[in-house]
Amino acid sequence: MPLSLLAACPAYGPTPLRRLAGRAGPAAMAKDETGRMGLGSFKALGGVYAVFRILADGAGLPAHAETATAPAFRRHAAETTFVCASAGNHGLSVAAGAALFGAAARVHLAATVPESFAARLRAKGAAVVRSGETYEESVAAAIADEAETGAVHLADGSWPGYVERPALVMEGYSVMAEELRVAFAASGVWPTHVFLQAGVGGMAAAVADAVRRRWAVQPEIVVVEPRAAACLTASAAAGRPVRAEGPVSCMGRLDCKEPSILAVDLLRQAGVRYAQVDDAAAEAACAALEALDVRTTPSGAAGYAGLLARDLPGAARALVVVSEGRA
């Protein structure tokens, strides 16, 4: 269903699968999300899809593509404001989805988020509020915003008592795995290893879950986190969601100390492995991708950094996700 609904969006199109030469060898492939839906990140899938599903449900209408043009849907959208916190691209996706369907959006940003990103949000029609010094403080501000104003809080992380809306965001992310499944089924050549970077874990969990449920050939899945924010690794070791402690990382989109509880559970069921990379490795991977004409950030290159740190056998076929472009 996520793919069929998003396919009706005028901005939707599958992102390319690129061959990567260089240190990782010719058998390395990259799912290039740097141009996704004109927003430059895989997160475009989650926010836009979740905004539509929430608006359709609120209007009492079925989740069909034609619902977006129904008068009841448009009336409900015009009365709805979405609020979220963002360290980057999730806020942009929520803002874009709200604008696409006629709703409003308000995004809380921590002081560490660059003003250039705030300008991109405003260009999408979102109101921007500076809230706190850290991502976690901006999330708390978004939660308070919903309580005070009645706005719809749409986060991409989950915690006890808050799972339904982030589950919709993660459904949108699963479109990547379906696009890849179609491509690999057509070629008959499947990856042996998949490297997925993670912050709170929404994208990694959504893709890993879809891979396990729908791919005909099963790879080893490696979840790559910043060493400074390895909350999913710590949670897997503890057998429950736990907070990670560490300094600020240059992988700002992944520098999340609290995991999504949905992600922790799905990743456990998917049987993934975990790896950590430091800032220097992520920056080196970013530069290596730049040399291959893929412009991204340390966050977007983190999965590739995990691949470069791994000594795979010569017959391996590795897949990475370049999760965002450089603004």
Backbone bond lengths (Angstrom), bond angles and torsions (degrees), N, CA, C in turn:
res aa  C-N    CA-C-N  psi(-1)  N-CA   C-N-CA  omega(-1)  CA-C   N-CA-C  phi
1 M - - - 1.461 - - 1.527 112.95 -
2 P 1.344 121.73 -43.46 1.471 119.05 179.73 1.519 113.28 -54.82
3 L 1.337 116.99 -42.38 1.458 119.31 -177.65 1.529 110.87 -67.84
4 S 1.329 118.02 -41.23 1.465 119.78 -178.79 1.515 111.41 -65.88
5 L 1.338 117.68 -36.26 1.467 120.07 178.68 1.524 111.12 -71.82
6 L 1.322 116.88 -45.55 1.457 119.39 -178.36 1.525 111.40 -67.97
7 A 1.320 117.28 -29.53 1.458 120.13 179.58 1.522 111.72 -62.91
8 A 1.345 116.61 -21.66 1.467 120.81 177.76 1.525 112.45 -82.65
9 C 1.332 116.54 -10.20 1.468 120.80 178.68 1.525 108.72 -76.17
10 P 1.328 118.22 131.20 1.473 119.56 -176.59 1.521 113.93 -62.83
11 A 1.329 117.48 -21.14 1.465 120.00 -179.43 1.522 112.88 -88.81
12 Y 1.343 117.29 -7.41 1.460 119.75 -173.68 1.529 112.57 -77.74
13 G 1.323 114.46 144.58 1.463 122.62 169.57 1.515 107.46 -168.60
14 P 1.330 119.81 143.74 1.470 121.04 177.95 1.521 110.82 -59.87
15 T 1.309 116.40 141.46 1.464 120.42 177.19 1.527 109.89 -86.64
16 P 1.333 117.27 156.45 1.477 119.78 -172.36 1.522 113.92 -76.40
17 L 1.308 114.60 155.75 1.453 123.62 171.76 1.519 106.45 -108.04
18 R 1.325 117.18 115.58 1.462 121.60 -173.13 1.522 111.14 -108.47
19 R 1.310 116.06 146.01 1.462 122.13 170.70 1.521 108.69 -84.06
20 L 1.316 116.89 135.17 1.455 121.35 179.77 1.517 109.63 -111.06
21 A 1.309 117.11 122.11 1.462 121.50 171.18 1.527 108.11 -87.94
22 G 1.301 117.19 -174.16 1.451 119.80 174.97 1.512 112.68 97.58
23 R 1.313 116.10 -151.56 1.456 122.09 -170.92 1.525 113.19 -59.25
24 A 1.339 117.69 -33.23 1.456 119.19 -177.03 1.525 112.56 -80.74
25 G 1.322 117.02 -7.17 1.449 120.03 177.59 1.511 112.55 89.29
26 P 1.326 117.29 161.52 1.458 121.23 -175.13 1.517 113.87 -68.53
27 A 1.351 118.54 -15.04 1.454 120.60 -178.85 1.526 112.33 -85.41
28 A 1.333 118.23 2.13 1.457 120.82 178.19 1.525 110.06 -83.87
29 M 1.331 115.67 139.14 1.456 122.43 179.83 1.518 109.17 -126.10
30 A 1.332 116.57 149.56 1.462 120.89 178.28 1.516 110.06 -128.14
31 K 1.320 116.56 127.13 1.459 122.07 168.12 1.524 105.80 -80.96
32 D 1.329 116.03 110.38 1.466 121.89 -169.35 1.534 109.82 -94.62
33 E 1.330 115.55 102.52 1.464 121.88 -178.05 1.529 112.85 -93.86
34 T 1.322 117.57 9.82 1.466 119.50 -172.59 1.520 113.17 -68.80
35 G 1.331 117.80 -16.84 1.457 119.72 178.51 1.512 114.06 -114.35
36 R 1.323 118.41 14.17 1.462 122.56 -171.71 1.530 112.60 -56.33
37 M 1.320 116.44 115.30 1.465 125.34 171.86 1.534 112.40 54.00
38 G 1.324 115.55 28.26 1.453 119.57 179.48 1.507 114.76 74.86
39 L 1.349 117.53 2.38 1.469 121.65 -178.53 1.517 112.42 -105.28
40 G 1.327 117.35 -14.18 1.456 120.24 171.55 1.500 116.41 81.21
41 S 1.347 117.93 22.76 1.460 119.80 -179.63 1.515 109.76 -162.19
42 F 1.338 116.27 150.05 1.461 121.24 174.24 1.522 111.68 -56.87
43 K 1.325 117.70 -24.99 1.466 120.11 -175.41 1.520 112.57 -65.02
44 A 1.335 116.83 -16.12 1.459 119.54 174.39 1.526 110.67 -56.11
45 L 1.329 117.43 -33.88 1.456 121.12 -179.08 1.518 111.86 -65.04
46 G 1.321 116.69 -43.44 1.459 120.32 -172.62 1.512 114.28 -72.87
47 G 1.330 116.85 -50.88 1.455 120.02 -176.54 1.512 112.73 -65.62
48 V 1.324 117.46 -45.87 1.465 121.08 -178.69 1.525 110.44 -62.52
49 Y 1.327 116.89 -45.29 1.463 120.59 179.99 1.528 111.23 -63.86
50 A 1.340 117.27 -46.46 1.461 120.38 -177.62 1.526 111.48 -65.81
51 V 1.330 118.01 -39.76 1.465 120.68 177.28 1.530 109.85 -57.89
52 F 1.333 116.55 -46.66 1.465 119.44 179.64 1.524 111.59 -60.62
53 R 1.341 117.32 -47.77 1.458 120.24 -177.39 1.524 111.53 -62.30
54 I 1.323 117.36 -40.90 1.468 120.77 -179.61 1.523 110.90 -66.90
55 L 1.320 117.40 -41.20 1.463 120.85 178.80 1.526 110.80 -66.79
56 A 1.323 117.57 -41.34 1.460 120.28 179.12 1.518 110.76 -63.00
57 D 1.326 117.16 -43.20 1.456 121.51 179.19 1.534 110.49 -64.38
58 G 1.337 116.05 -43.15 1.462 119.59 179.97 1.514 113.49 -64.40
59 A 1.338 116.11 -29.35 1.466 120.54 178.17 1.524 111.75 -87.03
60 G 1.340 117.04 -1.80 1.452 120.50 -179.35 1.505 113.67 70.55
61 L 1.332 116.38 31.53 1.461 121.38 -176.01 1.526 110.50 -117.42
62 P 1.324 117.99 154.73 1.467 120.94 178.69 1.522 111.07 -70.10
63 A 1.314 115.86 156.50 1.471 121.34 -179.10 1.520 109.70 -84.97
64 H 1.327 116.06 70.94 1.455 122.46 174.57 1.520 108.64 -115.58
65 A 1.323 116.02 153.32 1.467 120.10 -177.21 1.525 111.83 -57.00
66 E 1.341 117.01 -38.94 1.465 119.72 -177.30 1.528 112.75 -69.44
67 T 1.336 117.43 -15.24 1.457 121.18 178.76 1.524 111.69 -58.82
68 A 1.330 116.83 -32.39 1.467 120.78 -176.04 1.520 112.85 -60.36
69 T 1.322 118.32 -19.89 1.465 121.04 179.99 1.523 112.55 -101.28
70 A 1.327 118.20 -2.02 1.462 121.05 -177.83 1.532 110.59 -69.09
71 P 1.338 118.59 139.12 1.477 120.81 -179.97 1.517 113.40 -56.03
72 A 1.337 118.25 -39.89 1.465 120.31 -179.96 1.521 111.20 -64.35
73 F 1.319 115.49 -38.01 1.464 119.99 177.79 1.522 110.27 -63.94
74 R 1.329 117.10 -46.88 1.459 120.72 -177.66 1.525 111.31 -65.34
75 R 1.335 116.99 -38.35 1.473 119.36 178.13 1.528 110.69 -63.70
76 H 1.335 115.60 -45.48 1.465 118.91 -179.88 1.528 110.87 -63.74
77 A 1.331 116.91 -41.64 1.463 120.36 179.33 1.519 111.50 -60.29
78 A 1.334 116.72 -41.18 1.467 120.53 -178.26 1.519 111.83 -64.19
79 E 1.330 117.64 -20.79 1.468 122.16 -179.28 1.526 112.60 -98.15
80 T 1.328 117.43 2.19 1.459 121.63 -171.87 1.524 111.44 -111.63
81 T 1.332 115.64 135.89 1.464 122.41 171.27 1.523 109.09 -118.64
82 F 1.316 116.09 128.23 1.460 121.37 174.94 1.519 108.91 -95.32
83 V 1.322 115.52 140.77 1.459 120.79 177.98 1.522 108.51 -129.73
84 C 1.314 116.19 141.95 1.462 119.96 177.00 1.521 109.27 -155.92
85 A 1.318 114.82 166.42 1.460 121.79 167.13 1.517 107.54 -102.90
86 S 1.308 116.18 154.53 1.453 118.80 -179.52 1.521 110.77 -151.34
87 A 1.344 113.71 141.15 1.463 119.66 168.68 1.518 109.33 -97.57
88 G 1.335 115.79 2.24 1.457 119.30 -178.37 1.505 112.47 169.09
89 N 1.318 116.36 -105.08 1.452 120.65 -162.91 1.525 115.66 -80.00
90 H 1.308 119.73 -21.76 1.463 119.93 177.82 1.522 110.32 -61.35
91 G 1.315 116.96 -44.12 1.460 120.10 179.28 1.513 111.96 -61.02
92 L 1.317 116.49 -37.91 1.459 120.28 179.40 1.524 110.49 -65.59
93 S 1.325 117.55 -38.93 1.451 121.09 179.12 1.525 111.77 -68.03
94 V 1.317 117.16 -41.91 1.465 120.23 176.93 1.524 110.34 -63.21
95 A 1.325 116.41 -43.52 1.462 120.34 178.43 1.521 111.22 -61.78
96 A 1.326 116.92 -42.95 1.461 120.76 -179.90 1.523 111.12 -66.19
97 G 1.334 116.72 -42.04 1.454 120.19 178.22 1.514 111.92 -63.52
98 A 1.326 116.50 -43.31 1.460 120.07 178.61 1.524 110.75 -61.12
99 A 1.321 116.70 -44.77 1.468 120.34 179.88 1.528 111.37 -65.00
100 L 1.330 116.57 -39.45 1.461 121.00 -178.50 1.519 111.72 -62.03
101 F 1.341 116.29 -38.29 1.464 119.91 -174.31 1.528 113.74 -103.51
102 G 1.334 117.72 4.83 1.456 120.20 173.48 1.509 115.89 90.82
103 A 1.324 118.51 16.16 1.462 122.51 176.64 1.526 109.71 -99.98
104 A 1.332 115.80 177.95 1.468 121.90 176.73 1.527 109.02 -108.40
105 A 1.333 116.02 162.53 1.463 120.78 179.51 1.519 110.11 -142.51
106 R 1.322 114.63 145.43 1.460 122.08 175.31 1.525 107.73 -135.96
107 V 1.323 116.38 126.82 1.466 121.12 -172.69 1.521 109.83 -120.54
108 H 1.337 115.45 127.98 1.463 121.85 177.48 1.530 109.31 -93.94
109 L 1.308 115.53 127.00 1.463 122.27 -179.59 1.523 110.42 -119.68
110 A 1.322 115.64 138.57 1.463 120.11 172.72 1.526 109.86 -73.33
111 A 1.303 115.66 164.62 1.469 121.12 -177.99 1.521 112.12 -62.17
112 T 1.338 117.80 -24.19 1.466 121.49 -176.97 1.524 113.52 -77.99
113 V 1.326 118.66 -13.03 1.466 121.31 -179.04 1.527 108.95 -77.78
114 P 1.315 119.17 128.77 1.467 121.47 -175.54 1.528 112.49 -61.38
115 E 1.328 115.78 148.20 1.457 121.16 178.03 1.525 111.27 -64.03
116 S 1.323 117.09 -26.75 1.465 119.46 177.70 1.523 111.24 -61.29
117 F 1.332 116.64 -34.29 1.459 119.15 177.50 1.520 110.68 -73.19
118 A 1.325 116.77 -38.29 1.464 119.55 176.08 1.529 110.48 -58.41
119 A 1.333 116.29 -38.34 1.467 120.34 178.74 1.524 111.03 -64.74
120 R 1.333 117.84 -37.50 1.464 120.68 177.65 1.524 110.70 -64.82
121 L 1.320 117.57 -38.62 1.459 120.95 177.53 1.526 111.26 -64.47
122 R 1.319 115.98 -44.18 1.470 119.25 179.35 1.526 110.75 -63.18
123 A 1.332 116.49 -35.47 1.462 120.02 178.95 1.524 111.68 -65.09
124 K 1.346 117.34 -23.47 1.457 121.70 176.07 1.532 111.70 -88.12
125 G 1.328 116.60 2.37 1.456 120.39 177.63 1.506 115.13 93.72
126 A 1.329 118.64 5.15 1.453 121.25 -178.39 1.526 111.28 -85.84
127 A 1.321 115.84 147.01 1.459 121.27 168.34 1.525 107.93 -82.33
128 V 1.314 117.13 140.39 1.462 122.08 -178.18 1.517 109.34 -115.88
129 V 1.349 115.94 131.66 1.455 121.95 178.72 1.524 107.93 -123.82
130 R 1.306 117.63 125.93 1.464 121.08 175.09 1.528 108.29 -82.27
131 S 1.345 116.11 120.49 1.462 121.12 -172.73 1.518 110.69 -136.40
132 G 1.322 116.73 101.75 1.448 121.31 172.67 1.513 114.32 83.71
133 E 1.322 114.38 176.12 1.463 122.23 -177.93 1.520 112.99 -96.04
134 T 1.343 117.44 -19.59 1.460 121.16 -175.87 1.524 110.22 -128.43
135 Y 1.331 115.42 164.87 1.465 120.71 176.97 1.522 110.77 -58.74
136 E 1.339 116.67 -42.30 1.461 120.15 -178.95 1.521 111.35 -60.80
137 E 1.322 117.95 -36.77 1.459 120.98 178.09 1.528 111.58 -69.80
138 S 1.327 117.69 -34.14 1.457 119.91 177.12 1.526 111.06 -69.95
139 V 1.326 117.69 -33.05 1.466 120.84 175.03 1.523 109.95 -63.76
140 A 1.341 116.36 -45.02 1.465 119.68 178.21 1.526 111.10 -59.83
141 A 1.328 116.76 -37.09 1.465 120.49 178.66 1.529 111.06 -67.18
142 A 1.325 117.73 -38.17 1.467 120.97 178.21 1.528 110.87 -65.97
143 I 1.323 116.53 -39.87 1.467 120.25 176.97 1.524 110.14 -61.97
144 A 1.337 116.69 -44.47 1.462 120.79 178.30 1.526 111.57 -64.50
145 D 1.324 116.22 -35.92 1.467 121.14 178.60 1.529 110.40 -59.05
146 E 1.334 116.69 -46.75 1.459 120.00 179.19 1.527 110.83 -59.90
147 A 1.327 116.44 -43.98 1.458 120.41 -178.44 1.522 111.76 -64.05
148 E 1.329 116.81 -35.41 1.457 121.06 -175.72 1.519 113.55 -84.48
149 T 1.335 117.94 -32.16 1.464 120.77 -170.48 1.525 114.51 -114.46
150 G 1.331 117.65 -15.34 1.458 119.93 -175.67 1.509 114.19 81.81
151 A 1.328 117.35 7.39 1.464 120.51 175.34 1.527 109.90 -65.21
152 V 1.321 116.45 162.44 1.466 122.03 179.27 1.523 108.93 -92.59
153 H 1.320 116.25 112.49 1.465 120.45 179.99 1.529 109.35 -80.52
154 L 1.324 116.33 120.38 1.462 121.80 -178.68 1.519 109.06 -122.86
155 A 1.320 116.14 94.02 1.465 122.10 179.97 1.518 109.98 -97.86
156 D 1.329 116.90 159.11 1.458 119.85 173.91 1.515 112.07 -100.30
157 G 1.316 117.89 0.84 1.456 122.78 171.31 1.518 109.39 -108.57
158 S 1.323 117.11 162.39 1.461 121.01 -178.98 1.522 109.67 -130.52
159 W 1.325 115.67 155.79 1.460 122.52 178.89 1.513 107.41 -151.44
160 P 1.334 119.39 169.87 1.465 120.36 -177.55 1.532 111.57 -53.60
161 G 1.324 116.00 126.76 1.451 121.97 -178.86 1.512 114.66 88.61
162 Y 1.339 117.25 -5.40 1.469 121.06 -179.70 1.521 108.91 -138.28
163 V 1.328 115.83 89.65 1.472 119.79 -177.43 1.532 113.22 -133.17
164 E 1.326 119.20 -26.31 1.464 120.01 -171.25 1.525 112.30 -66.67
165 R 1.327 117.82 -46.20 1.464 119.53 -178.39 1.527 112.00 -69.32
166 P 1.344 119.19 -45.54 1.470 117.23 175.63 1.524 113.27 -61.83
167 A 1.335 117.35 -27.67 1.464 118.94 176.28 1.527 110.72 -64.39
168 L 1.329 117.58 -34.20 1.463 120.85 176.21 1.530 110.63 -66.65
169 V 1.331 116.30 -41.66 1.466 120.05 177.02 1.528 110.01 -58.40
170 M 1.317 116.06 -44.39 1.459 120.54 -178.96 1.528 111.44 -66.98
171 E 1.334 117.99 -33.95 1.466 119.96 174.55 1.527 110.39 -58.07
172 G 1.321 115.84 -41.76 1.462 119.06 177.91 1.518 112.26 -61.51
173 Y 1.328 116.77 -40.81 1.466 119.76 179.07 1.525 112.31 -62.19
174 S 1.334 117.42 -28.45 1.464 120.51 -176.77 1.526 112.28 -64.23
175 V 1.329 117.56 -14.79 1.465 121.06 176.94 1.530 110.63 -57.56
176 M 1.333 117.38 -35.43 1.472 119.38 178.26 1.519 111.52 -57.41
177 A 1.333 116.04 -45.60 1.461 120.02 -179.11 1.521 111.24 -64.46
178 E 1.338 117.25 -35.69 1.457 120.12 179.51 1.525 111.08 -70.66
179 E 1.333 117.23 -41.41 1.466 119.29 175.62 1.531 110.68 -58.95
180 L 1.317 116.14 -41.92 1.461 120.48 179.21 1.532 110.97 -66.56
181 R 1.328 117.09 -41.94 1.463 120.26 179.21 1.532 110.74 -57.68
182 V 1.319 116.21 -44.43 1.465 120.26 179.59 1.530 110.34 -61.37
183 A 1.337 116.76 -44.31 1.467 120.48 -178.54 1.525 111.59 -65.28
184 F 1.334 117.68 -44.16 1.463 120.14 -177.84 1.529 111.55 -71.54
185 A 1.329 117.01 -35.79 1.458 119.65 177.55 1.527 110.69 -64.21
186 A 1.331 116.16 -35.82 1.466 119.99 179.73 1.527 111.89 -70.09
187 S 1.355 116.11 -38.52 1.462 119.75 -177.55 1.523 112.82 -85.31
188 G 1.331 116.21 -25.16 1.458 120.40 -175.50 1.512 113.89 78.75
189 V 1.335 117.55 3.14 1.466 122.55 -179.02 1.529 108.06 -112.40
190 W 1.328 115.71 113.04 1.458 121.44 -175.97 1.533 110.19 -109.12
191 P 1.323 118.36 149.77 1.470 119.79 177.36 1.519 111.44 -72.81
192 T 1.316 114.79 148.75 1.470 120.44 174.45 1.521 111.55 -90.85
193 H 1.345 116.56 -23.07 1.466 122.17 -178.56 1.525 108.92 -138.35
194 V 1.324 116.52 137.53 1.457 122.13 176.70 1.522 108.37 -124.96
195 F 1.337 116.54 126.86 1.463 122.53 -179.40 1.524 108.43 -109.83
196 L 1.338 116.22 122.35 1.464 122.31 -176.26 1.524 109.42 -125.44
197 Q 1.327 117.39 118.66 1.456 119.74 177.22 1.529 110.14 -75.76
198 A 1.333 115.86 158.37 1.455 119.53 -174.92 1.514 111.84 -147.77
199 G 1.341 115.00 142.84 1.455 123.71 168.21 1.518 106.68 -108.43
200 V 1.350 117.43 -94.22 1.471 119.53 171.58 1.518 110.61 -74.97
201 G 1.338 117.52 -20.06 1.461 120.90 173.28 1.509 115.76 108.55
202 G 1.340 118.51 3.75 1.458 120.32 -175.73 1.511 114.04 -60.62
203 M 1.322 117.15 -50.50 1.459 120.31 -178.97 1.525 111.07 -65.47
204 A 1.329 116.75 -47.51 1.463 120.16 -178.24 1.525 111.01 -58.95
205 A 1.326 116.70 -43.98 1.461 120.44 -178.02 1.521 111.38 -68.58
206 A 1.337 116.80 -42.35 1.462 119.88 -179.06 1.522 111.16 -63.29
207 V 1.327 117.07 -44.55 1.467 120.52 -179.43 1.521 110.50 -69.46
208 A 1.336 117.28 -44.34 1.467 119.82 -179.63 1.520 111.04 -61.29
209 D 1.320 117.23 -42.48 1.463 120.77 179.38 1.535 110.77 -62.83
210 A 1.330 117.22 -44.62 1.463 120.67 179.93 1.528 111.59 -65.88
211 V 1.324 116.39 -38.10 1.464 120.22 176.74 1.530 110.28 -59.89
212 R 1.318 116.02 -48.20 1.461 119.56 -177.96 1.530 112.12 -65.45
213 R 1.300 117.93 -32.64 1.462 120.66 -177.36 1.520 113.76 -84.73
214 R 1.345 118.37 -28.63 1.459 119.08 -166.79 1.526 115.61 -124.99
215 W 1.319 119.93 -17.42 1.459 119.54 -177.40 1.530 111.02 -80.60
216 A 1.319 115.81 137.16 1.460 121.27 -179.39 1.521 112.06 -72.70
217 V 1.330 117.76 -28.74 1.465 123.13 179.34 1.520 107.97 -120.94
218 Q 1.323 116.22 125.19 1.459 120.96 -171.23 1.533 112.24 -95.66
219 P 1.336 117.66 126.55 1.460 121.48 177.15 1.526 112.15 -95.63
220 E 1.303 115.99 168.90 1.465 120.83 162.92 1.527 107.12 -75.60
221 I 1.330 117.45 134.67 1.458 122.16 -179.78 1.522 108.87 -113.13
222 V 1.328 115.85 126.61 1.458 122.24 -179.25 1.527 108.64 -117.25
223 V 1.312 116.57 122.32 1.465 121.96 177.38 1.519 108.20 -95.50
224 V 1.321 116.37 123.34 1.467 122.58 -174.07 1.525 109.60 -108.77
225 E 1.328 116.73 125.36 1.469 122.58 -179.44 1.523 110.84 -122.19
226 P 1.327 117.77 157.15 1.458 119.48 168.54 1.532 109.96 -62.50
227 R 1.305 116.98 138.67 1.459 119.19 177.49 1.520 111.22 -59.39
228 A 1.331 116.03 -28.32 1.465 120.80 -178.95 1.523 113.21 -79.13
229 A 1.337 118.12 -7.99 1.469 120.30 -176.64 1.525 110.23 -148.42
230 A 1.318 115.74 54.54 1.468 120.40 -175.14 1.525 110.73 -89.06
231 C 1.337 116.53 59.48 1.467 120.47 -175.14 1.526 112.31 -70.76
232 L 1.325 117.85 -30.72 1.461 119.74 179.81 1.521 111.65 -74.54
233 T 1.321 116.64 -39.30 1.460 120.37 174.77 1.520 110.63 -60.03
234 A 1.332 115.23 -46.16 1.468 120.11 179.86 1.522 111.18 -63.98
235 S 1.325 116.39 -38.59 1.463 120.19 -179.66 1.522 111.14 -67.65
236 A 1.339 116.54 -39.73 1.461 120.05 178.01 1.529 110.48 -63.01
237 A 1.316 116.60 -40.07 1.462 120.15 179.76 1.524 111.76 -67.89
238 A 1.339 116.22 -35.96 1.462 120.95 -177.77 1.525 112.64 -82.79
239 G 1.338 116.66 -18.70 1.450 119.71 -176.44 1.516 113.83 77.32
240 R 1.318 116.85 17.03 1.465 122.82 179.84 1.522 108.02 -164.18
241 P 1.332 118.23 159.44 1.474 119.08 178.58 1.527 111.34 -64.69
242 V 1.332 116.14 127.58 1.455 120.77 177.42 1.523 109.46 -135.13
243 R 1.308 116.09 157.59 1.452 122.40 178.93 1.529 110.02 -83.34
244 A 1.316 115.94 143.12 1.463 121.71 174.02 1.519 108.84 -103.68
245 E 1.301 116.26 147.95 1.460 121.24 177.81 1.522 109.07 -115.93
246 G 1.315 116.59 144.86 1.447 120.09 178.95 1.514 110.61 173.68
247 P 1.318 117.12 170.21 1.468 121.22 178.86 1.519 111.26 -73.38
248 V 1.315 116.25 173.67 1.456 121.94 175.60 1.527 108.96 -67.22
249 S 1.341 116.46 136.97 1.459 121.86 -179.81 1.519 110.68 -106.87
250 C 1.332 116.46 151.84 1.463 120.22 173.17 1.524 111.37 -70.00
251 M 1.316 117.78 -15.40 1.464 121.94 174.39 1.524 108.72 -83.30
252 G 1.334 115.33 68.27 1.456 120.73 -168.74 1.510 114.13 -59.44
253 R 1.344 118.51 -36.75 1.463 120.50 -179.63 1.527 111.37 -68.40
254 L 1.342 116.79 -21.81 1.463 121.61 -178.15 1.526 112.44 -104.45
255 D 1.314 117.22 -1.70 1.463 121.34 -173.67 1.526 109.94 -82.52
256 C 1.326 115.12 68.47 1.464 122.82 -176.47 1.527 108.17 -118.47
257 K 1.298 116.57 121.73 1.462 120.51 -175.75 1.525 113.09 -87.17
258 E 1.343 117.89 -17.67 1.462 122.41 -178.61 1.520 109.17 -111.60
259 P 1.336 118.87 126.30 1.473 120.00 -178.80 1.522 112.05 -82.19
260 S 1.309 116.16 160.52 1.456 122.36 167.77 1.518 108.63 -75.63
261 I 1.333 117.41 129.35 1.469 118.53 -178.77 1.528 110.92 -67.29
262 L 1.328 117.11 -31.92 1.465 119.82 174.64 1.525 110.57 -61.69
263 A 1.327 115.80 -43.52 1.462 120.26 -178.53 1.525 111.17 -64.24
264 V 1.310 117.22 -43.31 1.467 120.51 -179.96 1.520 110.46 -56.70
265 D 1.321 116.62 -44.88 1.462 120.64 -177.74 1.530 111.79 -68.94
266 L 1.335 117.11 -45.82 1.463 119.98 -178.72 1.517 112.03 -65.53
267 L 1.328 116.98 -38.91 1.463 119.85 179.66 1.529 111.12 -67.42
268 R 1.325 116.67 -35.41 1.469 119.58 175.33 1.528 109.97 -61.96
269 Q 1.333 116.72 -46.18 1.459 120.18 -179.87 1.531 112.03 -65.24
270 A 1.334 116.99 -30.89 1.465 120.75 -177.96 1.520 113.00 -78.88
271 G 1.316 118.06 -10.73 1.460 120.48 177.22 1.518 113.79 65.51
272 V 1.317 117.25 44.41 1.463 121.10 -177.56 1.524 110.97 -83.28
273 R 1.330 114.99 163.08 1.458 122.18 168.74 1.528 108.27 -102.55
274 Y 1.331 116.89 164.07 1.461 121.00 -178.61 1.528 110.25 -124.68
275 A 1.328 114.81 147.93 1.462 121.60 175.42 1.520 107.79 -145.20
276 Q 1.316 115.86 153.62 1.471 121.18 177.40 1.522 108.91 -123.43
277 V 1.334 115.00 146.52 1.463 121.00 175.35 1.516 108.62 -128.75
278 D 1.325 115.82 147.21 1.457 119.03 177.79 1.525 110.08 -91.10
279 D 1.316 116.24 174.58 1.464 120.98 -175.37 1.529 111.85 -61.54
280 A 1.334 116.88 -40.06 1.464 119.83 -178.48 1.523 110.88 -62.55
281 A 1.334 117.40 -40.09 1.466 120.76 179.68 1.521 110.95 -66.62
282 A 1.338 116.97 -39.98 1.463 120.30 178.98 1.521 111.24 -65.92
283 E 1.325 116.83 -40.59 1.468 120.16 178.57 1.532 110.84 -66.65
284 A 1.329 116.76 -37.99 1.471 119.97 177.54 1.529 111.04 -65.98
285 A 1.331 117.00 -39.94 1.465 120.54 177.81 1.518 110.65 -65.57
286 C 1.318 116.18 -37.75 1.464 120.94 176.90 1.528 110.46 -60.78
287 A 1.325 116.34 -44.57 1.465 120.56 178.57 1.532 111.33 -66.13
288 A 1.338 116.90 -37.30 1.459 120.28 178.97 1.523 110.90 -65.07
289 L 1.313 117.36 -39.21 1.465 120.46 176.97 1.523 111.20 -68.86
290 E 1.322 116.58 -36.13 1.466 120.90 176.61 1.530 109.86 -58.62
291 A 1.329 116.37 -40.46 1.461 120.48 179.04 1.524 112.11 -66.83
292 L 1.335 116.02 -18.70 1.461 121.63 177.53 1.534 111.03 -100.00
293 D 1.336 116.00 15.59 1.467 122.98 177.64 1.517 113.44 67.70
294 V 1.329 116.55 29.98 1.466 121.50 173.25 1.525 106.84 -117.34
295 R 1.331 116.22 110.31 1.465 120.73 -175.57 1.525 109.74 -93.81
296 T 1.330 115.30 116.32 1.452 119.82 -177.91 1.519 109.89 -144.31
297 T 1.312 117.01 -166.90 1.455 124.43 -179.67 1.524 109.09 -118.21
298 P 1.344 118.53 171.41 1.470 118.57 173.81 1.527 112.70 -56.78
299 S 1.338 117.91 -35.96 1.471 119.93 176.55 1.522 110.31 -64.27
300 G 1.332 116.30 -45.76 1.456 120.29 -178.91 1.514 113.52 -66.46
301 A 1.339 116.77 -24.32 1.468 121.57 -177.44 1.522 113.10 -97.80
302 A 1.321 118.24 1.91 1.471 120.52 -172.87 1.525 112.32 -61.87
303 G 1.327 117.43 -40.11 1.463 119.06 177.28 1.519 111.98 -62.51
304 Y 1.330 116.12 -39.07 1.466 120.82 177.14 1.524 110.40 -65.25
305 A 1.345 116.60 -37.06 1.469 119.69 175.58 1.522 110.55 -61.57
306 G 1.336 116.26 -39.59 1.459 119.44 176.85 1.517 111.85 -63.13
307 L 1.318 117.15 -38.81 1.467 120.82 176.57 1.522 111.66 -64.89
308 L 1.334 116.69 -45.16 1.463 120.15 -177.89 1.529 111.96 -63.50
309 A 1.339 116.28 -26.82 1.466 120.07 -179.97 1.528 112.47 -83.56
310 R 1.314 117.16 -8.54 1.466 121.77 -174.91 1.527 109.65 -100.98
311 D 1.307 116.64 135.56 1.458 122.11 178.03 1.533 108.31 -94.65
312 L 1.333 116.35 91.47 1.456 121.05 -177.26 1.528 110.90 -90.29
313 P 1.325 117.96 152.48 1.470 120.19 176.79 1.523 110.86 -65.64
314 G 1.300 116.12 157.73 1.459 121.51 -174.17 1.514 114.03 -60.28
315 A 1.335 117.15 -27.37 1.459 120.39 -177.83 1.531 112.72 -86.40
316 A 1.326 117.17 -0.30 1.466 120.45 -176.72 1.528 110.54 -69.36
317 R 1.309 115.16 148.79 1.469 122.37 173.36 1.519 107.00 -124.25
318 A 1.319 116.22 106.21 1.455 121.17 -173.03 1.524 111.15 -98.07
319 L 1.327 115.27 143.11 1.461 122.71 174.82 1.515 108.91 -119.69
320 V 1.334 116.35 132.40 1.459 121.44 172.74 1.531 107.93 -123.27
321 V 1.318 115.10 161.81 1.457 121.47 174.11 1.520 108.17 -112.61
322 V 1.319 117.43 119.86 1.462 121.50 170.78 1.519 104.53 -88.00
323 S 1.322 116.88 100.44 1.457 121.04 -160.63 1.520 115.07 -82.96
324 E 1.334 118.50 -15.03 1.456 119.32 179.99 1.517 110.12 -156.87
325 G 1.331 114.33 155.39 1.450 120.29 174.17 1.506 110.83 -90.79
326 R 1.323 114.75 173.07 1.461 120.62 177.08 1.532 107.94 -92.65
327 A 1.327 115.60 123.39 1.470 119.95 -177.80 1.519 110.41 -68.66
